[in-house]
């Protein structure tokens, strides 16, 4: 996180040629992914700590001193496949927000004595863009000069990230419901980053690298039956397939999840799935039954238009007959208006 100002200063001091250079960031710097890691700790049931990481992180410092660290949230690694899927679809909603970005602009004067000290603690500001929210934060870090062309930046202590500050409370509630546990609304993040100077003559790193889902730590090829069933159950909990009020017209905001659904269905080629529509209890039961059928059909039509055979999809409308929760509050009624996916055979 604003770990990078240290980088610039270190180069200026330790490498004499940089003292006379017009830019201390000449050629730029690149994160050594194999020697770097970002981890976060979460607490469930009030006392069980779990530490997870991200498999794909890119980091660059451009020649103008702009430092960018890009985290592929699809690469969240809990060491359990379906837990990874829950984190992607229910918590981070990576079909809408595929990456987190940490940025700073480096000040070459911050670590003027690093060449003598070799290791120095500094407090650095940074911006964090996560889940559609951007916040300004600070963190104490240790900057270590490893060689002329290599440095390490590591957090002194874990950085607390409140889920509510980044709109992640609904995702936490979905995780709690899916896993049947309570989750503390706080994540503790640690960074250990190593950078190498880009070789002279190499193309400078992009100012804002883009990390796509193709870089995610995900099973390649088709899924087995267990993985398919688990994914359909998780996709059913996202609440991200939306329709116009009292209509079966899909809202544009649904496209990202429907495209993810298409990918999953495509990778479960031997299975027939049911697409089930559900409503709340507002209005006449007969109207709700018809609306739920129409909405499920709209999802089936979307998948068929993308190439899923109609024979692989059974469409069912359940109306208000299978509520998840009592229809006694607006929040509960919203939960009951849903599309669910399950394996038929």
C-alpha positions, 0 to 999 in steps of 0.5 A: 500500500503506499509502500512504494514511496520508499522505493524511489528514495532507496534508488536515489540514495543507494545507486549513485547514478540515480542522483544525477538522473532526471527521473529516479524511476527511469525504466520503471520497477516490476513486482516479483510475484513469486517473492511477494504475497498479500494475505488477509485474516478473517474471524468466524464464530468469534474465535476461529482465525483463517488466513487466506491469500491471492494467487495473482497480484501485479505491481508496477512503478512507472517512470513518473513515480506512479505506483500501482498494485493490482489484485485479481480478486478472482484469484482469492485462495482459501485452499478450498475450491467451493470456499473460493467460489463463495468468496468470489461470487458472494463476498467480492462479487468479482463478476462486477468488481474483478480487482482491487487497486492500491495506488500512490505517487512516490516521493523520492525524498522519503528514504534519503538515508536508506542506503546507510540504514538498509532498513527503515520504517515509514508511515505511508498513505495510499488509496485503496479501490475495492468493490466500487469504493475508493478510500484513503488510508495509511500504513506503517511499513518496513522498507529493506534495501536488498541490492541496487536493483531489488527492494522489499516493502512489508507491513509492520503490522496488519492493516484493519479493513472494515467491511462496511467501509467498502460496501461489503456487509451484504456480502458478509451476510451472504457468506454467513448464510451460505456457511452457517457461521458468524463472521467478524466484520473486519479483515486484517491485511498483510503485505510482503512485496518485492520489486525489481528494477526493469532492465534498461531498454525494456518497455515501461510497465503500464500505469494501470495494469488490468487483471482479468478473470483468466488469471484466476486460480480456477479449475481448468476445463469441465467441472465434476458433478460436485463442483457443478452442484456447489457452484449452482447453489452459490450462484443461487444466493447472489441475488444479482439477477434483477428484473424490471418491477412486476415484469420479466424483463432482465435488467442490464445489471444482471448481465455480468452474473448471467455471463458467469452462469453461462460459463459454469453451465458450459463447463458442466456439459453432462448435466441438465439444470433447473432454473427456478423462479420465485417471488414474494407474497405481494399480490395474487398468488396466481399472478406471482406464479406466472411471473416467476415462470416468465422470469425463469424463462427469461434467464433460460432464453438468455443462456440459450442465446449464448449457446446453451441447448434448450434441452439442458434447461428445465424451467419452473415457476414456483411463485410464492410457494417456497419462501426462504424467509417470512415475507414480513419485511421489505428485506425478507421479501427481496430475498424471496424474489430470486432465481435458483439453479439446481441439477436435475440429473 
